[in-house]
Structures are given as C-alpha cells and as structure tokens.
C-alpha cells in the first residue's frame, strides 16, 4: 500500500513532469514508432534492443541519452520543490523518517523514468533471450543506482532548510584563508552542493569502471579512455550548470571588476581542474604521463565548452541538455575516428569564442521555463 507522501509526490512531480514535457515525449515516441513502417516495427526495435545488450558502444550512446533525461528530471523536481505552492512539503514530508522519505522519492523517480525503465526491461529480456548477460545486468544496475541517487538528492533538498545555516567544516577552517576567484565555487560545493558532488563522483567511478570492464580487451586504446572521459564530463553537466548559476546569482558583480576575459577564462578552467582532481589522479595512475595529460586536457576542454555554451543562450536547462546530447554524439564519433588530439584546441577555441563574445552581452537571467 502506498504511503500518503508517495501519492502526493507522484501526483505533483511525476504527473507534473509528464504534463510539462508531453510535447518532447510525444516527439521521441513518434521518432521511435511513427517513423518505422508498421510491418518492421517489432523487428526494428528487437534489433535495437539486441544492439544495446550486445554492443558496449551502442549501450554507451544509449546511457548518454538516458543521463540527459535523468538530469532533466533532477532540474524539474529541484525547481518545482522551491515553487511557492510546494512549500508545504518542507513542513509535512520532513515529519517522516529519512528512510520513508527516501522510499517515496524512489517511487516518484521510478515513475518519472517509467518510459526508460519499460524500454530498458524489454531490452534486458531480449538480451537474455539471446544469451547476453553482462550488459543487461549493467543496465539494471545503472537504472537502480540512478533511482536511488535521485531519491537521495530530492530528500536532501527538501531537508535542507533544517540545517541550512550550518557551514561545512572546510568553510569554518578556511574562514581566514585567502580565496582566489577560481576557488569560490569549489568552496560553495563543499558548503551547499556536497550531495550532488559526491553522487557525480560516484557516477564517474561507475562510468570509468564500466567502460574499462566492457572494453577490457582494448583497454590500452586511447579511444576507450577518451570515451570514458567524455562520459565523465557529461556526468558533470549538473555541476557545470550550477557553476554558471552560482556565477550569475552570487558573483555577478565581477563584470564590473578590472579582470580581463582571458584571465576569467583561465579561472574557470581552474574551477574544473579542481573538480576533476579525483579523475586526474586516476589518469596519472593508469596511463603514461603524456597520455594522461592529453586525456586531462581533453576533459577540461569539453568541460569549458559545456560551460561556455551557457553564456550564449543563458541558464535554460531545456536548451542546454539538447545541446549536450548533440555534442556528446558529435564528440563521441570524433574520438572514435582517432581525433582526440584535435578536440583539445577545437574545444578550447570554440569555448573561448563563446565566452569572449557573450560574457558582457548576456544578462545571465535564469530561465523560468522548466
């Protein structure tokens, strides 16, 4: 029997998500079903599901698309939670135990991900029927982890007001330290965004472990490492988006300071270097120094490209995720064609042009559209 909180959350957030995104979901459904001849529909999707459960490359692309959908659900729920008509949840749901809250949010996230879960379970069935077991297990573990992590994020958000004034131990220790400009967002993460940060790092670990497990026979191929880095940076898009939000809401005064755009660009590169320190340690432990430097620079260049896009069209999560998905596919195939070395200057030049031309033009208003 469902708890009253579960029913409320399903009606408000799961139902609201489908109402707001009905157009996009219908378009995806039309692409998946309406563009395929009726007599080939079953065989087409069976072949697609078989490719997902037998080809690591195909599964990596599919998971990339699922991540965009999951990030969108995080943005929607996180935005709606702080809407004026949802404030009653901060006083009612928090009366329940953390375990009960987490369980209700798990049901809600599973309902939001229902189209993905249904298709994924069908793919798992097709894969196992053809005696493929490893990738179907990866699919189940991935979706389970995403539902659990999503519920943890939502529960953390809704309980944030309880200890919202409490600073992290790091900020208390560092209250008298000099803080360079690039370090401000890093401090903000460890003060207010610890849960998204550690979930992102956990997702990075899963991506790295999964990619190198699936490609164990070619683990020394730089393309495998490049795909892993691309997936890791894509997993950081929420933190990248929050960095831009932090810049516009807390650091907007810096546009009036005598700091050149090139120096600011380097500062933002420093932000992502610190965010990627755990991945950097892994790179230098696993690969030769030159190869590790190339992969790290590739990751930083992708992060800066994702960051600089937001100066162009503002803090609009809908448009941002569409661009991220398109860029993921393009960058994926560039890496597959042994052009990882080309991505570094190409991404950095493109990112700097977006940054240079839009830093003082765009007002940085957060889009009201969710």
Beta strands, then each sheet from edge to edge (+ up, - down):
end
